[in-house]
Amino acid sequence: MIDPGLPADEPARLAELRALAILDTPREDAFDNLMQLAASIFGVPIALVSLVDEARQWFKSAHGLCVAQTPRDISFCTHVVFSSAALVVEDAAADARFADNPLVTGAPHVRFYAGEPLRSDKGFVLGTLCLLDTAPRRFAPAELVRLQLLARQAEQLIRLHRKRQRLADAARHSARIAARYQAITEGAAAGILRIDGRGRILEVNRFACALFGYEEAELRGRNVRVLMPEPFRSAHDGYLEADQRTGLA
Protein backbone atom coordinates (compact mmCIF):
# COMPACT_ATOMS: atom_id res chain seq x y z
CA MET A 1 0.00 0.00 0.00
CA ILE A 2 1.49 3.36 -1.08
CA ASP A 3 0.88 6.55 0.90
CA PRO A 4 0.67 9.52 -1.48
CA GLY A 5 1.64 12.00 1.26
CA LEU A 6 0.13 15.40 1.94
CA PRO A 7 -0.61 18.10 -0.64
CA ALA A 8 1.47 21.28 -0.41
CA ASP A 9 -1.58 23.34 0.58
CA GLU A 10 -2.74 20.93 3.31
CA PRO A 11 -3.06 23.45 6.21
CA ALA A 12 -5.05 25.90 4.10
CA ARG A 13 -7.10 23.06 2.59
CA LEU A 14 -8.08 21.77 6.04
CA ALA A 15 -8.94 25.29 7.18
CA GLU A 16 -11.22 25.70 4.16
CA LEU A 17 -12.89 22.35 4.84
CA ARG A 18 -13.57 23.27 8.47
CA ALA A 19 -14.85 26.71 7.49
CA LEU A 20 -17.59 25.05 5.43
CA ALA A 21 -18.92 23.49 8.67
CA ILE A 22 -20.14 20.40 6.83
CA LEU A 23 -18.18 17.62 8.56
CA ASP A 24 -20.28 15.39 10.84
CA THR A 25 -23.56 17.05 9.80
CA PRO A 26 -26.71 14.93 9.32
CA ARG A 27 -27.52 13.20 6.07
CA GLU A 28 -29.35 15.33 3.49
CA ASP A 29 -31.76 14.11 0.84
CA ALA A 30 -30.16 16.26 -1.88
CA PHE A 31 -26.80 14.52 -1.48
CA ASP A 32 -28.33 11.06 -1.04
CA ASN A 33 -30.51 11.47 -4.13
CA LEU A 34 -27.49 12.53 -6.18
CA MET A 35 -25.51 9.47 -5.07
CA GLN A 36 -28.44 7.19 -5.84
CA LEU A 37 -28.53 8.73 -9.31
CA ALA A 38 -24.76 8.26 -9.72
CA ALA A 39 -24.96 4.58 -8.77
CA SER A 40 -27.82 4.09 -11.23
CA ILE A 41 -26.09 5.89 -14.12
CA PHE A 42 -22.86 3.91 -13.79
CA GLY A 43 -24.32 0.63 -12.57
CA VAL A 44 -22.12 0.46 -9.45
CA PRO A 45 -23.14 -0.69 -5.97
CA ILE A 46 -21.43 2.18 -4.11
CA ALA A 47 -21.36 5.94 -4.72
CA LEU A 48 -19.96 8.41 -2.18
CA VAL A 49 -19.50 12.08 -1.40
CA SER A 50 -16.25 11.77 0.53
CA LEU A 51 -14.64 14.66 2.44
CA VAL A 52 -11.05 14.16 3.62
CA ASP A 53 -9.79 15.74 6.84
CA GLU A 54 -6.47 15.15 8.62
CA ALA A 55 -7.35 11.68 9.92
CA ARG A 56 -10.24 10.25 7.91
CA GLN A 57 -12.50 10.35 4.92
CA TRP A 58 -16.01 11.18 6.08
CA PHE A 59 -19.03 10.49 3.90
CA LYS A 60 -21.62 13.22 3.54
CA SER A 61 -23.52 10.65 1.51
CA ALA A 62 -22.83 6.93 1.19
CA HIS A 63 -25.05 5.00 -1.19
CA GLY A 64 -24.50 1.27 -0.77
CA LEU A 65 -22.13 1.58 2.19
CA CYS A 66 -23.10 1.26 5.86
CA VAL A 67 -20.16 3.12 7.43
CA ALA A 68 -19.87 6.90 7.93
CA GLN A 69 -16.08 7.13 7.57
CA THR A 70 -12.83 5.24 7.09
CA PRO A 71 -9.24 6.11 8.06
CA ARG A 72 -7.48 8.51 5.74
CA ASP A 73 -4.34 6.37 5.44
CA ILE A 74 -6.24 3.63 3.59
CA SER A 75 -8.38 5.99 1.55
CA PHE A 76 -8.33 5.94 -2.25
CA CYS A 77 -9.61 9.51 -2.11
CA THR A 78 -6.39 10.66 -0.41
CA HIS A 79 -4.62 10.08 -3.74
CA VAL A 80 -7.11 12.42 -5.44
CA VAL A 81 -6.60 15.08 -2.76
CA PHE A 82 -2.82 14.82 -3.19
CA SER A 83 -2.80 14.96 -6.99
CA SER A 84 -5.76 17.35 -7.34
CA ALA A 85 -6.85 15.24 -10.33
CA ALA A 86 -9.34 12.51 -11.12
CA LEU A 87 -8.29 8.94 -10.34
CA VAL A 88 -9.51 5.77 -12.04
CA VAL A 89 -8.41 2.36 -10.75
CA GLU A 90 -9.84 -0.32 -13.01
CA ASP A 91 -8.53 -3.26 -10.95
CA ALA A 92 -7.27 -2.43 -7.46
CA ALA A 93 -6.03 -5.99 -6.87
CA ALA A 94 -3.60 -5.56 -9.78
CA ASP A 95 -2.48 -2.06 -8.76
CA ALA A 96 0.63 -1.89 -6.53
CA ARG A 97 -0.76 1.20 -4.78
CA PHE A 98 -3.87 -0.61 -3.54
CA ALA A 99 -3.43 -4.40 -3.84
CA ASP A 100 -2.82 -4.88 -0.09
CA ASN A 101 -5.25 -2.15 1.02
CA PRO A 102 -7.68 -3.42 3.71
CA LEU A 103 -10.56 -2.01 1.67
CA VAL A 104 -9.47 -4.30 -1.18
CA THR A 105 -8.49 -7.42 0.77
CA GLY A 106 -11.50 -7.10 3.08
CA ALA A 107 -14.93 -5.48 3.12
CA PRO A 108 -16.18 -3.78 1.02
CA HIS A 109 -13.74 -5.63 -1.33
CA VAL A 110 -13.07 -2.71 -3.67
CA ARG A 111 -11.77 -3.68 -7.09
CA PHE A 112 -12.85 -0.65 -9.13
CA TYR A 113 -12.59 3.01 -8.09
CA ALA A 114 -13.27 6.27 -9.92
CA GLY A 115 -13.00 9.54 -8.04
CA GLU A 116 -13.40 13.15 -9.20
CA PRO A 117 -12.16 16.03 -6.99
CA LEU A 118 -14.69 18.19 -5.17
CA ARG A 119 -13.35 21.74 -4.97
CA SER A 120 -14.25 24.74 -2.86
CA ASP A 121 -14.79 28.20 -4.32
CA LYS A 122 -11.12 28.90 -3.59
CA GLY A 123 -9.97 25.82 -5.50
CA PHE A 124 -9.05 23.58 -2.57
CA VAL A 125 -9.79 19.87 -3.02
CA LEU A 126 -12.18 18.96 -0.21
CA GLY A 127 -12.66 15.34 -1.17
CA THR A 128 -14.26 13.40 -4.00
CA LEU A 129 -17.38 12.16 -5.63
CA CYS A 130 -16.39 8.55 -6.13
CA LEU A 131 -17.73 5.27 -7.48
CA LEU A 132 -16.78 1.81 -6.15
CA ASP A 133 -17.41 -1.67 -7.49
CA THR A 134 -16.52 -5.13 -6.25
CA ALA A 135 -15.47 -6.25 -9.72
CA PRO A 136 -12.87 -4.81 -12.13
CA ARG A 137 -14.27 -2.70 -14.93
CA ARG A 138 -13.29 -0.34 -17.71
CA PHE A 139 -14.07 3.35 -17.48
CA ALA A 140 -14.45 5.15 -20.81
CA PRO A 141 -13.57 8.84 -21.30
CA ALA A 142 -17.26 9.65 -21.80
CA GLU A 143 -18.02 8.11 -18.39
CA LEU A 144 -15.38 10.30 -16.76
CA VAL A 145 -17.07 13.37 -18.27
CA ARG A 146 -20.40 12.28 -16.73
CA LEU A 147 -18.69 11.74 -13.38
CA GLN A 148 -17.23 15.26 -13.57
CA LEU A 149 -20.69 16.73 -14.23
CA LEU A 150 -22.09 14.96 -11.17
CA ALA A 151 -19.16 16.23 -9.09
CA ARG A 152 -19.92 19.81 -10.14
CA GLN A 153 -23.47 19.29 -8.91
CA ALA A 154 -22.16 17.97 -5.57
CA GLU A 155 -20.01 21.09 -5.26
CA GLN A 156 -23.10 23.23 -5.72
CA LEU A 157 -24.86 21.28 -2.96
CA ILE A 158 -21.91 21.89 -0.63
CA ARG A 159 -22.11 25.63 -1.36
CA LEU A 160 -25.87 25.65 -0.78
CA HIS A 161 -25.38 23.77 2.49
CA ARG A 162 -23.00 26.49 3.73
CA LYS A 163 -25.30 29.31 2.58
CA ARG A 164 -28.23 27.76 4.46
CA GLN A 165 -26.08 27.47 7.57
CA ARG A 166 -25.02 31.12 7.32
CA LEU A 167 -28.62 32.24 6.91
CA ALA A 168 -29.66 30.17 9.92
CA ASP A 169 -26.77 31.59 11.96
CA ALA A 170 -27.75 35.13 10.95
CA ALA A 171 -31.38 34.48 11.86
CA ARG A 172 -30.40 33.16 15.30
CA HIS A 173 -28.09 36.15 15.82
CA SER A 174 -30.84 38.58 14.82
CA ALA A 175 -33.30 36.87 17.14
CA ARG A 176 -30.87 37.17 20.05
CA ILE A 177 -30.29 40.87 19.31
CA ALA A 178 -34.02 41.49 19.02
CA ALA A 179 -34.66 39.75 22.33
CA ARG A 180 -31.96 41.80 24.07
CA TYR A 181 -33.27 45.00 22.48
CA GLN A 182 -36.81 44.27 23.61
CA ALA A 183 -35.64 43.47 27.15
CA ILE A 184 -33.68 46.73 27.32
CA THR A 185 -36.40 48.96 25.89
CA GLU A 186 -39.26 47.44 27.88
CA GLY A 187 -37.29 47.34 31.11
CA ALA A 188 -35.69 50.77 30.83
CA ALA A 189 -36.74 53.56 33.21
CA ALA A 190 -36.71 55.96 30.26
CA GLY A 191 -38.84 56.73 27.25
CA ILE A 192 -37.39 55.01 24.15
CA LEU A 193 -38.67 55.48 20.60
CA ARG A 194 -37.40 54.22 17.27
CA ILE A 195 -38.18 56.21 14.14
CA ASP A 196 -37.58 55.79 10.40
CA GLY A 197 -35.88 58.26 8.03
CA ARG A 198 -39.08 60.27 7.67
CA GLY A 199 -39.55 60.66 11.41
CA ARG A 200 -42.38 58.12 11.73
CA ILE A 201 -42.51 56.20 15.01
CA LEU A 202 -41.80 52.51 14.48
CA GLU A 203 -41.53 51.41 18.10
CA VAL A 204 -42.26 52.99 21.47
CA ASN A 205 -41.81 51.45 24.90
CA ARG A 206 -44.33 51.43 27.74
CA PHE A 207 -42.42 54.05 29.74
CA ALA A 208 -42.64 56.54 26.83
CA CYS A 209 -46.37 55.90 26.47
CA ALA A 210 -46.91 56.55 30.18
CA LEU A 211 -44.65 59.60 30.09
CA PHE A 212 -46.55 61.28 27.25
CA GLY A 213 -50.02 59.94 28.05
CA TYR A 214 -50.58 57.94 24.84
CA GLU A 215 -51.42 54.34 24.00
CA GLU A 216 -48.84 52.57 21.84
CA ALA A 217 -51.31 52.24 18.96
CA GLU A 218 -51.87 56.01 19.00
CA LEU A 219 -48.16 56.74 18.46
CA ARG A 220 -47.06 54.00 16.11
CA GLY A 221 -46.85 55.37 12.56
CA ARG A 222 -47.17 59.05 13.57
CA ASN A 223 -44.44 61.62 13.10
CA VAL A 224 -42.31 61.93 16.22
CA ARG A 225 -42.73 65.70 16.14
CA VAL A 226 -46.12 65.21 17.78
CA LEU A 227 -44.22 64.70 21.05
CA MET A 228 -42.02 67.81 20.65
CA PRO A 229 -42.54 71.34 21.92
CA GLU A 230 -42.03 74.31 19.65
CA PRO A 231 -39.77 75.45 18.04
CA PHE A 232 -38.40 71.90 17.60
CA ARG A 233 -41.72 70.54 16.31
CA SER A 234 -41.80 72.87 13.28
CA ALA A 235 -38.08 72.45 12.54
CA HIS A 236 -37.86 68.68 12.95
CA ASP A 237 -38.73 67.57 9.39
CA GLY A 238 -36.23 70.07 7.99
CA TYR A 239 -33.52 68.60 10.22
CA LEU A 240 -34.23 65.11 8.86
CA GLU A 241 -34.22 66.29 5.23
CA ALA A 242 -30.90 68.10 5.70
CA ASP A 243 -29.38 65.03 7.33
CA GLN A 244 -30.44 62.80 4.45
CA ARG A 245 -29.31 65.32 1.82
CA THR A 246 -25.91 66.26 3.31
CA GLY A 247 -25.07 63.51 5.77
CA LEU A 248 -24.61 66.13 8.47
CA ALA A 249 -26.77 65.93 11.57
C-alpha positions in Angstrom: 0.0 0.0 0.0 1.5 3.4 -1.1 0.9 6.5 0.9 0.7 9.5 -1.5 1.6 12.0 1.3 0.1 15.4 1.9 -0.6 18.1 -0.6 1.5 21.3 -0.4 -1.6 23.3 0.6 -2.7 20.9 3.3 -3.1 23.4 6.2 -5.1 25.9 4.1 -7.1 23.1 2.6 -8.1 21.8 6.0 -8.9 25.3 7.2 -11.2 25.7 4.2 -12.9 22.3 4.8 -13.6 23.3 8.5 -14.9 26.7 7.5 -17.6 25.0 5.4 -18.9 23.5 8.7 -20.1 20.4 6.8 -18.2 17.6 8.6 -20.3 15.4 10.8 -23.6 17.0 9.8 -26.7 14.9 9.3 -27.5 13.2 6.1 -29.3 15.3 3.5 -31.8 14.1 0.8 -30.2 16.3 -1.9 -26.8 14.5 -1.5 -28.3 11.1 -1.0 -30.5 11.5 -4.1 -27.5 12.5 -6.2 -25.5 9.5 -5.1 -28.4 7.2 -5.8 -28.5 8.7 -9.3 -24.8 8.3 -9.7 -25.0 4.6 -8.8 -27.8 4.1 -11.2 -26.1 5.9 -14.1 -22.9 3.9 -13.8 -24.3 0.6 -12.6 -22.1 0.5 -9.5 -23.1 -0.7 -6.0 -21.4 2.2 -4.1 -21.4 5.9 -4.7 -20.0 8.4 -2.2 -19.5 12.1 -1.4 -16.3 11.8 0.5 -14.6 14.7 2.4 -11.0 14.2 3.6 -9.8 15.7 6.8 -6.5 15.2 8.6 -7.3 11.7 9.9 -10.2 10.2 7.9 -12.5 10.4 4.9 -16.0 11.2 6.1 -19.0 10.5 3.9 -21.6 13.2 3.5 -23.5 10.7 1.5 -22.8 6.9 1.2 -25.1 5.0 -1.2 -24.5 1.3 -0.8 -22.1 1.6 2.2 -23.1 1.3 5.9 -20.2 3.1 7.4 -19.9 6.9 7.9 -16.1 7.1 7.6 -12.8 5.2 7.1 -9.2 6.1 8.1 -7.5 8.5 5.7 -4.3 6.4 5.4 -6.2 3.6 3.6 -8.4 6.0 1.6 -8.3 5.9 -2.2 -9.6 9.5 -2.1 -6.4 10.7 -0.4 -4.6 10.1 -3.7 -7.1 12.4 -5.4 -6.6 15.1 -2.8 -2.8 14.8 -3.2 -2.8 15.0 -7.0 -5.8 17.4 -7.3 -6.8 15.2 -10.3 -9.3 12.5 -11.1 -8.3 8.9 -10.3 -9.5 5.8 -12.0 -8.4 2.4 -10.8 -9.8 -0.3 -13.0 -8.5 -3.3 -10.9 -7.3 -2.4 -7.5 -6.0 -6.0 -6.9 -3.6 -5.6 -9.8 -2.5 -2.1 -8.8 0.6 -1.9 -6.5 -0.8 1.2 -4.8 -3.9 -0.6 -3.5 -3.4 -4.4 -3.8 -2.8 -4.9 -0.1 -5.2 -2.2 1.0 -7.7 -3.4 3.7 -10.6 -2.0 1.7 -9.5 -4.3 -1.2 -8.5 -7.4 0.8 -11.5 -7.1 3.1 -14.9 -5.5 3.1 -16.2 -3.8 1.0 -13.7 -5.6 -1.3 -13.1 -2.7 -3.7 -11.8 -3.7 -7.1 -12.9 -0.6 -9.1 -12.6 3.0 -8.1 -13.3 6.3 -9.9 -13.0 9.5 -8.0 -13.4 13.1 -9.2 -12.2 16.0 -7.0 -14.7 18.2 -5.2 -13.4 21.7 -5.0 -14.2 24.7 -2.9 -14.8 28.2 -4.3 -11.1 28.9 -3.6 -10.0 25.8 -5.5 -9.0 23.6 -2.6 -9.8 19.9 -3.0 -12.2 19.0 -0.2 -12.7 15.3 -1.2 -14.3 13.4 -4.0 -17.4 12.2 -5.6 -16.4 8.5 -6.1 -17.7 5.3 -7.5 -16.8 1.8 -6.2 -17.4 -1.7 -7.5 -16.5 -5.1 -6.3 -15.5 -6.3 -9.7 -12.9 -4.8 -12.1 -14.3 -2.7 -14.9 -13.3 -0.3 -17.7 -14.1 3.3 -17.5 -14.5 5.1 -20.8 -13.6 8.8 -21.3 -17.3 9.7 -21.8 -18.0 8.1 -18.4 -15.4 10.3 -16.8 -17.1 13.4 -18.3 -20.4 12.3 -16.7 -18.7 11.7 -13.4 -17.2 15.3 -13.6 -20.7 16.7 -14.2 -22.1 15.0 -11.2 -19.2 16.2 -9.1 -19.9 19.8 -10.1 -23.5 19.3 -8.9 -22.2 18.0 -5.6 -20.0 21.1 -5.3 -23.1 23.2 -5.7 -24.9 21.3 -3.0 -21.9 21.9 -0.6 -22.1 25.6 -1.4 -25.9 25.7 -0.8 -25.4 23.8 2.5 -23.0 26.5 3.7 -25.3 29.3 2.6 -28.2 27.8 4.5 -26.1 27.5 7.6 -25.0 31.1 7.3 -28.6 32.2 6.9 -29.7 30.2 9.9 -26.8 31.6 12.0 -27.7 35.1 10.9 -31.4 34.5 11.9 -30.4 33.2 15.3 -28.1 36.1 15.8 -30.8 38.6 14.8 -33.3 36.9 17.1 -30.9 37.2 20.1 -30.3 40.9 19.3 -34.0 41.5 19.0 -34.7 39.8 22.3 -32.0 41.8 24.1 -33.3 45.0 22.5 -36.8 44.3 23.6 -35.6 43.5 27.1 -33.7 46.7 27.3 -36.4 49.0 25.9 -39.3 47.4 27.9 -37.3 47.3 31.1 -35.7 50.8 30.8 -36.7 53.6 33.2 -36.7 56.0 30.3 -38.8 56.7 27.2 -37.4 55.0 24.2 -38.7 55.5 20.6 -37.4 54.2 17.3 -38.2 56.2 14.1 -37.6 55.8 10.4 -35.9 58.3 8.0 -39.1 60.3 7.7 -39.5 60.7 11.4 -42.4 58.1 11.7 -42.5 56.2 15.0 -41.8 52.5 14.5 -41.5 51.4 18.1 -42.3 53.0 21.5 -41.8 51.4 24.9 -44.3 51.4 27.7 -42.4 54.0 29.7 -42.6 56.5 26.8 -46.4 55.9 26.5 -46.9 56.6 30.2 -44.7 59.6 30.1 -46.5 61.3 27.2 -50.0 59.9 28.0 -50.6 57.9 24.8 -51.4 54.3 24.0 -48.8 52.6 21.8 -51.3 52.2 19.0 -51.9 56.0 19.0 -48.2 56.7 18.5 -47.1 54.0 16.1 -46.8 55.4 12.6 -47.2 59.0 13.6 -44.4 61.6 13.1 -42.3 61.9 16.2 -42.7 65.7 16.1 -46.1 65.2 17.8 -44.2 64.7 21.0 -42.0 67.8 20.7 -42.5 71.3 21.9 -42.0 74.3 19.7 -39.8 75.5 18.0 -38.4 71.9 17.6 -41.7 70.5 16.3 -41.8 72.9 13.3 -38.1 72.4 12.5 -37.9 68.7 12.9 -38.7 67.6 9.4 -36.2 70.1 8.0 -33.5 68.6 10.2 -34.2 65.1 8.9 -34.2 66.3 5.2 -30.9 68.1 5.7 -29.4 65.0 7.3 -30.4 62.8 4.4 -29.3 65.3 1.8 -25.9 66.3 3.3 -25.1 63.5 5.8 -24.6 66.1 8.5 -26.8 65.9 11.6 
